Structures are given as C-alpha cells and as structure tokens.
Amino acid sequence: MTSTMPTVLACGAWLKNSACLLDDGRPMWSPVHGDLGDPQACVALEASLRALLADAPAGVSAIAHDLHPDFFSTQLAVSLADGLGVPAIGVQHHHAHIAAVMAEHGVTEPVVGLALDGVGLGTDGAAWGGELLWVAPGDWRRLGHLSPLHLPGGDVAAREPWRMAAAALHALGRADDIVARFGAVVGGVPARTVARMLAGGLNSPPTTSTGRWFDAAAGALGLSVCQAHEAEAAIALEAAAKQWFLAHGEPTLGTVVESPARDCLDLRPLLARLLDWPDAAARAGEAAAWFHVTLADLLAQWATDAARDLQVDTVCLGGGCFMNALLTRRVTLRLQSRGLRVLRPHASSCGDAGLALGQAWVAAHHIHLSRGADGPSTARHVTESLSCA
C-alpha cells in the first residue's frame, strides 16, 4: 500500500469485536471488546473509535463496517461518518476476511481465498460461511460456496449441534430418521418439532457455514449435543481426530482427489458416511480423523482448481475455522504441494477479531480507485453489491 492510500477507520465484526485504523498501510488496533450483544462492548467500541480518530489528526476518508444493517457497529459507523462528512462503506464479511490476509502480507495481485467461519451476511441476504472467493484490490467475486444446510430454529441451531445433524439427515433425504436417531438423546418432542420445521421450511433459513458442517459432524458422532461455549462442538471433533492421529499417524498427501464442482462444494456425502459410521460411539476418533482429512483435501482441490483456471498463484486462508490446526495444516500442505503460495494471518486473528483490518483495506482501495476515476468521492453511504447465486 502506498502513501497515497487514504486513511480509513473500520468498526469490526459483531463477535469478538475490535476496531482498526489503517493509516498509510499501518494498522492501529483497539483492544478486543467482545461480542456486541453485550452493551458494555458497544460502549467500549464507541470509545475506541473516538480514540482512534484522535490518532488520525489529518482525519479519515471513510468509515468501514459490516454489511449487516442491524449491527450496532454498522449504525455507529453511519452515524460517525455522517458527523465527519465522509462515506460509510459496508464490506461483506468474508471479503473482509480474505482482505485482512492480503493487507497483512502486502499483497497487491489477485488471489483465491478460502473464507471459512460460522456466519456472515452475504450480499444476497443469506448466511454465508463456506466461501471460495476471487479478490483483488478494488474488486472481488464469489466463485462458489459449500452446500447449504438449514438452521432449524435459526440461531438456536448454532448452539445445538444435534439440530445440524438433523438438518444433514434432511438434506440427505433421510428426514424420517431424525426422531429415531435423536429422540432418545434430546427428547421426542424436540426431535419431532425439528423434523417438522425442516419438512415445512419453518424458521429454518439456509446457511453455507463451514462451522455448521462441523457442528453437524460432531452431532452425528455424538461428540456434542448442546454447546455451552462457541465452537465447542468443532473443538471436540478436532480433539477426537488428534487423539486418533496420535495413535495411528496422519495419512499422506498421496490420495488423488476428484475435482469438486466450482459453484457448490457438496459435503452431504461426508455426513452420510459419518451418520452410518459403524460402532460410532467407540470409533468416533477414527471418524473425526477421516472427516478432517477428507474435508481438507476437498477444500484444497477446490481452491487449486480455481487458482489454476484464474491463473492465480496465491491462496489466502481466512475465517475462524482456520483456528483448527488439523484443517489448516493439511489444506496448506495440499496447496503448497501444487506449487501455490499459501497465506494466512499471523499478526492478528484469522477470526472475527482480525476482521476490521480487511474492512479498512477494502474501503481504502474503494476510495482510492474512486478518486482516481472520478476525482474526490462524494458518496455518503456505500454498500457492496454482488449478483450471484
């Protein structure tokens, strides 16, 4: 990033919120405030934004924020921007994850990005979270996504992995198995209710979230029924896989992986295998290990094919699912074995705590390119748009 790049203040994510001032390519971070569902975190964010503004004596050219219109951070960004007479720029969540990697590493050429996390609002209004992207300074597009799962009960499903396993059964055309499989675990009434919700599409929005596929896998293997903490199911799944690998070793990269469809990477066959794993209670570690290896190999092949077709030599990994060391290591090794450069965050979190850097980087390039084309930007509120399935 050159000295001509504008200074931008970014408001960060809803979860694990932190703000970032990007000045001449150098990030200045606020503390991590926590989740914006907590009023104290909102108070802390506002104080941090004002403190960061005081560290920019020449002012800022824009204030960046998430696309979600109802987030406190979005509303605060718009309010501050109006007061300062600068544009508020909405940046799609997963675009920001990949942009954060590019900003940290000083990347100026186009990349392919794997953005894998729990949730972020997509440009189509749906819940995204398993995204294959092409990103360049000032431009991006969604190349593909994971096959969607429904969220029976909405946000409740993210706290109860058995619901995601039930959603996987529904996606596999095996909805009649939901009550038989989970009635004894959670009770007949909840199991029947979830089955009816999925059958009727009642309060069951779709999501492409990688995190929810991990929940479904953990629920299918009985490793997690209800979560007390965020990512508890995914952590339990990874821990079971690690134990199995310690005893048996990890498979080599020699397996040939068939190229998946670009627009939608179908993970239903993985869940079908887990749901029918023989003696799953005693062999959950083996099943969890197989899931990690198979998923990592598919993701790496997905990104490799896109990079080859688009003549890109760098793949960026972003999003909270890359806190999973098993997944990250195998995806990285697979990509590197194909001659690709693999980048991920080191100076900041790959999860939402590092998102503000990507928001600021995207907005800075937007303003920079707008000035180059049309002179000084006069936009007051800008939101990204993308026409894709």
C-alpha positions as CSV (number, residue, x, y, z in Angstrom):
1,M,0.0,0.0,0.0
2,T,1.5,3.4,-1.0
3,S,1.5,6.7,0.8
4,T,-1.4,7.9,-1.4
5,M,-3.8,5.4,0.1
6,P,-6.5,7.1,2.2
7,T,-6.8,6.6,6.0
8,V,-9.8,4.5,6.9
9,L,-11.3,3.6,10.3
10,A,-13.1,0.2,10.5
11,C,-15.6,-0.9,13.1
12,G,-15.0,-4.7,13.0
13,A,-17.3,-7.6,13.5
14,W,-20.2,-8.4,15.8
15,L,-18.4,-11.3,17.5
16,K,-15.0,-10.7,19.2
17,N,-15.2,-7.1,18.0
18,S,-12.2,-4.9,17.6
19,A,-11.7,-1.8,15.6
20,C,-8.8,-0.8,13.3
21,L,-7.4,2.5,11.9
22,L,-5.5,1.9,8.7
23,D,-3.1,4.8,8.1
24,D,-0.6,4.7,5.3
25,G,-0.9,1.0,5.3
26,R,-0.1,0.7,9.0
27,P,-2.9,-0.8,11.2
28,M,-3.6,0.6,14.7
29,W,-5.8,-1.7,16.7
30,S,-8.2,-1.2,19.5
31,P,-8.5,-3.8,22.3
32,V,-10.8,-6.7,21.6
33,H,-14.1,-5.6,23.0
34,G,-16.0,-8.9,22.9
35,D,-19.4,-9.6,21.3
36,L,-21.6,-6.6,20.5
37,G,-24.6,-8.3,22.1
38,D,-23.1,-7.0,25.4
39,P,-23.9,-3.3,26.0
40,Q,-20.5,-2.8,27.6
41,A,-18.8,-4.0,24.5
42,C,-20.8,-1.4,22.5
43,V,-19.7,1.3,24.9
44,A,-16.1,0.2,24.6
45,L,-16.3,0.1,20.8
46,E,-17.5,3.7,20.6
47,A,-14.8,4.9,23.0
48,S,-12.2,3.1,20.9
49,L,-13.4,4.5,17.6
50,R,-13.2,8.0,19.0
51,A,-9.7,7.3,20.4
52,L,-8.5,6.0,17.1
53,L,-10.0,9.1,15.3
54,A,-7.9,11.2,17.7
55,D,-4.8,9.3,16.4
56,A,-5.6,10.5,12.9
57,P,-5.0,14.2,13.0
58,A,-5.5,14.6,9.3
59,G,-8.9,12.9,9.5
60,V,-10.2,9.8,7.8
61,S,-11.5,9.3,4.3
62,A,-14.1,6.7,5.2
63,I,-15.5,4.5,8.0
64,A,-15.9,0.8,7.1
65,H,-18.4,-1.6,8.6
66,D,-20.1,-5.0,8.1
67,L,-22.9,-5.3,5.7
68,H,-25.5,-6.2,8.4
69,P,-27.7,-3.1,8.8
70,D,-28.9,-4.0,12.3
71,F,-25.4,-4.3,13.9
72,F,-24.6,-1.7,16.4
73,S,-21.2,-1.3,14.7
74,T,-22.9,-0.5,11.4
75,Q,-25.3,2.0,12.9
76,L,-22.4,3.7,14.8
77,A,-20.3,3.8,11.6
78,V,-23.0,5.5,9.7
79,S,-23.6,8.0,12.5
80,L,-19.9,8.8,12.8
81,A,-19.4,9.1,9.1
82,D,-22.3,11.5,8.8
83,G,-20.9,13.6,11.5
84,L,-17.5,13.7,9.8
85,G,-18.9,14.2,6.3
86,V,-17.2,11.1,5.0
87,P,-18.7,7.9,3.4
88,A,-19.6,4.9,5.4
89,I,-18.6,1.8,3.4
90,G,-20.2,-1.6,4.0
91,V,-17.8,-4.6,3.4
92,Q,-19.0,-8.2,3.0
93,H,-17.8,-10.3,5.9
94,H,-15.9,-13.0,4.0
95,H,-14.4,-10.5,1.6
96,A,-13.0,-8.7,4.6
97,H,-11.5,-12.0,6.0
98,I,-9.5,-12.5,2.8
99,A,-8.7,-8.8,2.5
100,A,-7.2,-8.9,6.1
101,V,-4.7,-11.6,4.9
102,M,-3.8,-9.5,1.8
103,A,-3.4,-6.4,3.9
104,E,-1.1,-8.1,6.4
105,H,1.1,-9.6,3.7
106,G,1.1,-6.6,1.4
107,V,-0.5,-8.5,-1.5
108,T,-1.5,-6.4,-4.5
109,E,-2.1,-9.1,-7.1
110,P,-5.4,-11.1,-7.3
111,V,-5.8,-14.1,-5.0
112,V,-8.1,-17.0,-4.5
113,G,-9.5,-17.0,-1.0
114,L,-11.0,-19.7,1.2
115,A,-13.1,-17.9,3.9
116,L,-14.4,-20.5,6.3
117,D,-16.3,-19.5,9.5
118,G,-19.5,-19.6,11.4
119,V,-21.6,-16.9,9.8
120,G,-21.5,-13.6,7.9
121,L,-24.2,-11.8,6.0
122,G,-23.9,-12.4,2.3
123,T,-24.6,-9.9,-0.5
124,D,-27.7,-11.9,-1.3
125,G,-29.0,-11.5,2.3
126,A,-28.3,-15.2,3.2
127,A,-26.0,-16.5,5.9
128,W,-22.6,-17.3,4.3
129,G,-19.7,-19.1,5.9
130,G,-18.0,-21.5,3.5
131,E,-16.8,-19.3,0.6
132,L,-14.5,-19.6,-2.3
133,L,-13.6,-16.1,-3.5
134,W,-11.5,-14.2,-6.0
135,V,-10.2,-11.0,-4.5
136,A,-8.1,-8.2,-6.0
137,P,-7.6,-4.6,-4.7
138,G,-10.8,-2.8,-5.5
139,D,-12.6,-5.9,-6.8
140,W,-13.9,-9.3,-5.8
141,R,-16.4,-12.0,-6.6
142,R,-17.8,-15.1,-5.1
143,L,-16.7,-18.2,-7.0
144,G,-18.5,-20.8,-5.0
145,H,-19.7,-22.0,-1.6
146,L,-20.3,-25.0,0.5
147,S,-23.6,-26.8,0.0
148,P,-26.2,-25.2,2.3
149,L,-27.7,-26.7,5.4
150,H,-30.9,-25.4,7.0
151,L,-30.8,-23.9,10.5
152,P,-33.9,-25.4,12.3
153,G,-34.7,-22.8,14.9
154,G,-32.4,-20.2,13.4
155,D,-29.6,-19.1,15.8
156,V,-30.6,-21.9,18.2
157,A,-29.2,-24.4,15.7
158,A,-25.8,-22.9,16.1
159,R,-25.9,-23.8,19.8
160,E,-27.3,-27.3,19.4
161,P,-25.2,-29.5,17.1
162,W,-27.8,-32.3,17.1
163,R,-30.1,-29.9,15.1
164,M,-27.4,-29.5,12.5
165,A,-27.0,-33.3,12.3
166,A,-30.8,-33.5,11.9
167,A,-30.5,-30.9,9.1
168,A,-27.9,-33.1,7.4
169,L,-30.3,-36.0,7.6
170,H,-33.0,-33.8,6.0
171,A,-30.6,-32.7,3.2
172,L,-29.8,-36.4,2.5
173,G,-33.5,-37.2,2.1
174,R,-33.5,-39.1,5.4
175,A,-35.8,-36.9,7.4
176,D,-37.7,-39.9,8.7
177,D,-34.6,-40.9,10.6
178,I,-34.5,-37.7,12.7
179,V,-36.8,-38.8,15.5
180,A,-35.4,-42.3,15.7
181,R,-31.9,-41.0,15.9
182,F,-32.2,-38.1,18.2
183,G,-35.5,-38.7,20.2
184,A,-33.7,-40.7,22.9
185,V,-30.9,-38.1,23.1
186,V,-32.9,-34.8,23.3
187,G,-36.5,-36.0,23.8
188,G,-39.2,-37.0,21.4
189,V,-40.9,-33.6,21.4
190,P,-37.8,-31.5,20.4
191,A,-36.9,-34.1,17.8
192,R,-40.3,-34.2,16.2
193,T,-40.5,-30.4,16.3
194,V,-37.2,-30.0,14.4
195,A,-38.3,-32.7,11.9
196,R,-41.5,-30.7,11.2
197,M,-39.6,-27.4,11.0
198,L,-37.2,-28.9,8.4
199,A,-40.1,-30.5,6.5
200,G,-42.1,-27.3,6.3
201,G,-39.2,-24.9,6.0
202,L,-40.4,-23.2,9.1
203,N,-37.8,-20.9,10.8
204,S,-35.1,-22.9,9.0
205,P,-33.0,-20.5,6.9
206,P,-30.2,-21.9,4.8
207,T,-26.5,-21.3,5.5
208,T,-23.3,-22.2,3.7
209,S,-21.4,-22.0,7.1
210,T,-18.4,-24.3,7.5
211,G,-18.9,-24.1,11.2
212,R,-22.3,-25.6,11.0
213,W,-21.0,-28.5,9.0
214,F,-18.5,-29.1,11.8
215,D,-21.4,-29.0,14.2
216,A,-23.3,-31.5,12.1
217,A,-20.4,-33.8,12.1
218,A,-19.9,-33.6,15.9
219,G,-23.7,-34.1,16.3
220,A,-23.7,-37.1,14.0
221,L,-20.9,-38.8,16.0
222,G,-22.5,-37.9,19.4
223,L,-19.5,-35.8,20.4
224,S,-21.6,-32.7,21.1
225,V,-25.4,-32.4,21.6
226,C,-25.6,-28.9,23.0
227,Q,-22.8,-26.3,23.2
228,A,-22.1,-24.3,26.3
229,H,-19.5,-22.2,24.5
230,E,-18.9,-21.1,20.9
231,A,-17.1,-23.7,18.7
232,E,-17.3,-26.3,21.5
233,A,-18.5,-29.0,19.0
234,A,-15.8,-28.2,16.5
235,I,-13.1,-28.3,19.2
236,A,-14.4,-31.7,20.4
237,L,-14.3,-33.0,16.8
238,E,-10.8,-31.8,16.3
239,A,-9.7,-33.2,19.7
240,A,-11.1,-36.6,18.8
241,A,-9.3,-36.6,15.5
242,K,-6.0,-35.5,17.1
243,Q,-6.2,-38.5,19.5
244,W,-6.7,-40.9,16.7
245,F,-3.8,-39.4,14.7
246,L,-1.5,-39.6,17.7
247,A,-2.2,-43.3,17.8
248,H,-2.3,-44.1,14.1
249,G,-0.5,-41.3,12.3
250,E,-1.9,-38.9,9.7
251,P,-2.4,-40.1,6.1
252,T,0.0,-38.9,3.4
253,L,-1.0,-36.5,0.6
254,G,-0.8,-39.2,-2.0
255,T,-4.6,-39.7,-2.3
256,V,-6.0,-38.5,-5.6
257,V,-8.9,-36.1,-5.0
258,E,-11.6,-35.7,-7.7
259,S,-12.2,-32.0,-8.6
260,P,-15.4,-30.8,-7.0
261,A,-18.0,-28.6,-8.7
262,R,-16.8,-25.0,-8.6
263,D,-20.1,-23.3,-7.7
264,C,-21.1,-25.6,-4.8
265,L,-18.9,-28.0,-2.9
266,D,-21.3,-30.7,-1.8
267,L,-20.5,-32.0,1.7
268,R,-23.5,-34.2,2.1
269,P,-21.6,-37.4,1.2
270,L,-19.2,-36.7,4.2
271,L,-22.1,-36.5,6.6
272,A,-23.8,-39.6,5.1
273,R,-20.6,-41.5,5.9
274,L,-20.5,-40.2,9.4
275,L,-24.1,-40.9,10.1
276,D,-23.6,-44.5,9.1
277,W,-20.2,-45.0,10.7
278,P,-20.0,-48.5,12.2
279,D,-19.8,-48.5,16.0
280,A,-19.5,-44.7,16.0
281,A,-19.6,-44.5,19.8
282,A,-16.4,-46.4,20.1
283,R,-14.8,-45.3,16.8
284,A,-15.6,-41.6,16.9
285,G,-12.0,-40.6,16.8
286,E,-11.4,-42.5,13.6
287,A,-14.5,-41.0,12.0
288,A,-13.5,-37.5,13.1
289,A,-10.0,-38.0,11.6
290,W,-11.5,-39.2,8.3
291,F,-13.8,-36.1,8.3
292,H,-10.9,-33.7,8.8
293,V,-8.7,-35.3,6.1
294,T,-11.5,-35.6,3.5
295,L,-12.7,-32.1,4.1
296,A,-9.2,-30.6,3.9
297,D,-8.4,-32.5,0.7
298,L,-11.7,-31.3,-0.9
299,L,-11.2,-27.7,0.1
300,A,-7.6,-27.7,-1.2
301,Q,-8.6,-29.2,-4.5
302,W,-11.5,-26.7,-4.8
303,A,-9.1,-23.8,-4.3
304,T,-6.4,-25.4,-6.5
305,D,-8.8,-25.7,-9.5
306,A,-9.9,-22.1,-9.1
307,A,-6.3,-20.8,-8.9
308,R,-5.3,-22.8,-12.0
309,D,-8.3,-21.6,-14.0
310,L,-7.9,-18.0,-13.0
311,Q,-4.1,-18.0,-13.3
312,V,-3.6,-17.1,-9.7
313,D,-0.6,-18.4,-7.7
314,T,-1.7,-17.3,-4.2
315,V,-4.4,-18.7,-1.9
316,C,-5.4,-16.8,1.2
317,L,-7.0,-18.6,4.2
318,G,-9.3,-16.6,6.4
319,G,-12.1,-17.1,8.9
320,G,-12.4,-18.7,12.3
321,C,-12.4,-22.3,11.1
322,F,-8.7,-21.9,10.3
323,M,-8.1,-21.9,14.1
324,N,-8.4,-25.7,13.6
325,A,-4.8,-26.7,13.3
326,L,-5.5,-30.1,11.7
327,L,-7.6,-28.5,8.9
328,T,-5.2,-25.6,8.4
329,R,-2.1,-27.8,8.2
330,R,-3.5,-30.2,5.7
331,V,-5.1,-27.6,3.5
332,T,-1.8,-25.7,3.5
333,L,0.3,-28.7,2.6
334,R,-2.0,-29.8,-0.1
335,L,-2.0,-26.3,-1.7
336,Q,1.8,-26.0,-1.4
337,S,2.2,-29.4,-3.0
338,R,0.5,-27.9,-6.1
339,G,3.0,-25.1,-6.2
340,L,0.7,-22.4,-4.7
341,R,1.7,-19.8,-2.2
342,V,-0.5,-20.0,0.9
343,L,-1.0,-17.0,3.2
344,R,-2.9,-16.7,6.4
345,P,-2.9,-14.2,9.2
346,H,0.0,-14.1,11.7
347,A,-0.1,-10.7,13.3
348,S,-3.8,-10.8,14.0
349,S,-6.5,-13.4,14.4
350,C,-7.8,-15.4,11.5
351,G,-11.2,-15.0,13.1
352,D,-13.5,-12.0,13.6
353,A,-11.1,-10.2,16.0
354,G,-8.9,-9.5,12.9
355,L,-11.7,-8.6,10.5
356,A,-11.5,-4.8,10.9
357,L,-8.2,-4.7,9.0
358,G,-9.8,-6.3,6.0
359,Q,-12.7,-3.9,6.2
360,A,-10.3,-0.9,6.3
361,W,-8.2,-2.3,3.4
362,V,-11.2,-2.8,1.2
363,A,-12.6,0.6,1.9
364,A,-9.3,2.3,1.4
365,H,-8.9,0.7,-2.1
366,H,-12.5,1.6,-2.9
367,I,-11.9,5.3,-2.1
368,H,-8.5,5.3,-3.8
369,L,-9.9,3.9,-7.0
370,S,-13.0,6.2,-6.9
371,R,-10.7,9.2,-6.6
372,G,-8.6,8.0,-9.5
373,A,-11.6,7.6,-11.8
374,D,-13.9,10.4,-10.8
375,G,-12.0,12.8,-8.5
376,P,-12.8,13.1,-4.8
377,S,-15.5,10.7,-3.7
378,T,-18.8,12.3,-2.7
379,A,-20.6,9.1,-1.7
380,R,-22.2,9.2,1.8
381,H,-23.1,5.6,2.3
382,V,-21.7,2.8,0.1
383,T,-22.6,-0.9,0.3
384,E,-21.0,-3.6,-1.8
385,S,-23.3,-5.5,-4.2
386,L,-22.8,-8.7,-6.0
387,S,-25.1,-10.6,-8.3
388,C,-24.5,-14.3,-7.8
389,A,-26.3,-17.4,-6.6
